[in-house]
Amino acid sequence: MAEPRFLVVRNDEEQYSIWSAERELPAGWHDAGFAGSREECLAHIDTVWTDMRPRSVREATS
């Protein structure tokens, strides 16, 4: 049996999550261009999501 595939997804506030590649994306979330195993996707998020604050908060404090 093949390992489940996941997508890295991002919302408009630039918050990241993973989502099953077999399911339709939920409203407000977009494919962030990376797919792999759960562990690979979480590792990718660790490298790209360096500021956990929502985009609106980052922009308000800049």
C-alpha positions, 0 to 999 in steps of 0.5 A: 500500500502506498504512503498517503500523499499530502499537499502543503496549503496556504491561506490568504493570511499566509498560514500553512497546513497540510491537506490530503492530496486526495481531497478537494481543498477547503475554501480559502486554502490554496496549493503552496506548490509542495507535495509529499509524505506527511513528514516531508510536508511538515519539514517543508513548512518548517523551512518556509513558515518562519514568522507564525504571525498572520500576514495582516498582523505582520503588515500592521506592525511593520 
